[in-house]
Amino acid sequence: MTFSPIHQFGLNPRRILVVAACVLVAVAGAITTADAGRISGFVRDANTALPLEAIDLDLFDSDFDLILGMDATTNVDGYYEFDGLTAGEYYLRADPSLSDGFVDEFHPGVFLKAEATPITVTETGTENIDFSLEPGGTISGWVTDAGNGAPLPDIDLDVYAWDRSFISSTSARTDSDGFYRVGCYPPGSFYVHADPPDTSWFVPMYYDAKRSLSTADPVTVSGTEDVGNVDFSLSLGGKVTGTIRSQHDGSPIPLVDMDVYTEEGDFIGLVHDNADSLGFYTVGPLSAGSYYVRADPMPYRYFVDTYYGDVFDRDAATLVQVGVQQTTPSIDINLPRGGTVSGTVISGVTDLPVSDVHLTFFDIDRSVLVGAGGNTEEDGTFLVGALPTGSYYLRCNGVEDLELAYEFYPNAVVPAYATLIDVVAGSETPYVNFRLEQGGWIEGTVWAEDTGQPLDLVDMDLYHWGGDFIGILPAVTDASGGFRIGPVPFSRFVLRADPTDLYSYGIQYYDHVETFTEATLIQVNPGETMQAVDFDLLYQDPTDVEEQLPLIGTQSLRIAPNPMGAESTIGFRLEDPASVTVSIHETTGRRVRRLCDRTLTKGDHYLEWDGLDAGGAPLAQGVYFVRVQIDGQSAWRKVILLR
């Protein structure tokens, strides 16, 4: 027998290898002490307290990435254990199978990933984490071919929670009969998405025949029963291909995110894709029709979001035609260089960074640049853009839960007092920092002067004392006539109650006056609530009293009825021929429908809105904004949609 030098010295080669590996890792700086952290506990039935066997446990790192190879399953006593963990923070999920009949649960006893709490593991300690799993309900249905009614097998079904977050632990595929069942879920509303294979010509779809998550119909789970007949009828569509290149030198730009919008401006969230390493992309399938295609590079690459037609503004972009089972080729986009803006957002109350707060760009005309902003990272930093060379306003939208008010850079309530930020192509404008201060609140009640009864669904409009409309803080009275607006930054404001056409009552400014100039200014102070800001609306005969209208220059704008049900009419007057764009927006600024985009003659004009989005789907009940742009001037007015 031949012995190695290690054997000849009487040493154990396995022990030598282990020691050597530890030394190498220690030298690399990854481990300085022994790995001995542990998470263990029991999983039980919440109703019977009996142990649950063969329940899978998933462990995630501090970035919420699943730790592969670190698996645990409960034994007959419901016990599980993760051993040999490095010190740090972890997230833990009990992940029962569909056949188990129990709802997934993150620690500490929550369903949503966003509500999970990290577990701190020390170098030598054991964290005891128990789970009590509740039984849940399921969702099922059939997926068929819209053309011939044939069942479609192997279609992936994904589910999103009531906050529209993706539920990664539950999914299903249709069987040979086109049937699927997915779950289990706690009581709540869920959104189901049918996602055919990439090689298929079938168009992805949300329930019920919706093309985007924002317009999808919810499926309500209320107990442990199955919610059936959540069916999909998928149609054949077409695809779009092209190459993304630099406008500067024509070189291909790899790994660029591709976005698609309907002709009316509705974002199609099902089909976005990335350009490959050679800048080539494919998006689709898309239903037959006309679309806008946009290249959406990451800000740090200094390329501007650009639509097909090589333009920044969607209104000037070139539509792409898509046919059934056809590929529309050579939809090439050339990206210009742009500049970015970076900074940090901190709380003026705690001096700590503020994460996941949105920043919104405005052009020099104070119009929102939809899609140009972004959110802060966990450490409060942000990098937004890229934008074409120019000057822009930037607003940090504030955080209601932390009572932090919005702010225009730097420390301004409205753009009139803000500083324009200069952006230069190919460079970053740094140190655009925000310190969000504590806001205040305005509370009150709206009454009918003649009956003394509270009035619900009255639109409350907040204006800065200088006249700027504060569109980021919409409010509507509740069933008791009450309203609460905030967090409002430290300043003076004018508040208006606008009953629109829901009641035969006139518009009223605080305090019991009919015009903006007569209104009593409301001083809002940090951390304080201005209470009893009440309104007693006077009855007005709608046949005798002309509605008070906001103005765009000399052009009046009216919406009736408002609140609206099935439809509403938007009317305005032009003193001269003008280029007019009329669109419907969510309170976030996202456009959901374009009603008009053309040159109109002098005189009165009327547009009908049926409460549908750009894809023809009914929008949810709530507050929306009508935006009217006339020769570069813009006005916004709220409209309340009732269902």
Sequence and secondary structure as in RCSB ss.txt:
>XXXX:A:sequence
MTFSPIHQFGLNPRRILVVAACVLVAVAGAITTADAGRISGFVRDANTALPLEAIDLDLFDSDFDLILGMDATTN
VDGYYEFDGLTAGEYYLRADPSLSDGFVDEFHPGVFLKAEATPITVTETGTENIDFSLEPGGTISGWVTDAGNGA
PLPDIDLDVYAWDRSFISSTSARTDSDGFYRVGCYPPGSFYVHADPPDTSWFVPMYYDAKRSLSTADPVTVSGTE
DVGNVDFSLSLGGKVTGTIRSQHDGSPIPLVDMDVYTEEGDFIGLVHDNADSLGFYTVGPLSAGSYYVRADPMPY
RYFVDTYYGDVFDRDAATLVQVGVQQTTPSIDINLPRGGTVSGTVISGVTDLPVSDVHLTFFDIDRSVLVGAGGN
TEEDGTFLVGALPTGSYYLRCNGVEDLELAYEFYPNAVVPAYATLIDVVAGSETPYVNFRLEQGGWIEGTVWAED
TGQPLDLVDMDLYHWGGDFIGILPAVTDASGGFRIGPVPFSRFVLRADPTDLYSYGIQYYDHVETFTEATLIQVN
PGETMQAVDFDLLYQDPTDVEEQLPLIGTQSLRIAPNPMGAESTIGFRLEDPASVTVSIHETTGRRVRRLCDRTL
TKGDHYLEWDGLDAGGAPLAQGVYFVRVQIDGQSAWRKVILLR
>XXXX:A:secstr
    HHHHTT  HHHHHHHHHHHHHHHHTS SS   EEEEEEEEETTT  B  S EEEEE TT  EEEEEEEE  
TTSEEEEEEE SEEEEEEEE  GGGTB  EETTTBSSGGG   EEE SS EEE  EEE B EEEEEEEEETTT  
B  S EEEEE TT  EEEEEEEE  TTSEEEEEEE SEEEEEEEE  TT  B  EETTTBSSGGG   EEE SSS
EE    EEE B EEEEEEEEETTT  B  S EEEEEETT  B TTS EE  TTSEEEEEEE SEEEEEEEE  GG
GTB  EETTTBSSGGG   EEE TT EE    EEE B EEEEEEEEETTT  B  S EEEEE TT  B TTS EE
  TTSEEEEEEE SEEEEEEE  BTTTTB  EETTTBSSGGGS  EEE TTSEE    EEE B EEEEEEEEETT
T  B  S EEEEEETTS B TTS EE  TTSEEEEEEE SEEEEEEEE TTTSSB  EETTTBSSTTT   EEE 
TT EE    EEE B  TTTS     EETTEEEEEESSSBSS EEEEEEESS EEEEEEEE TTS EEEEEEEEEE
 SEEEEEEE SB TTS B  SEEEEEEEEETTEEEEEEEEE  
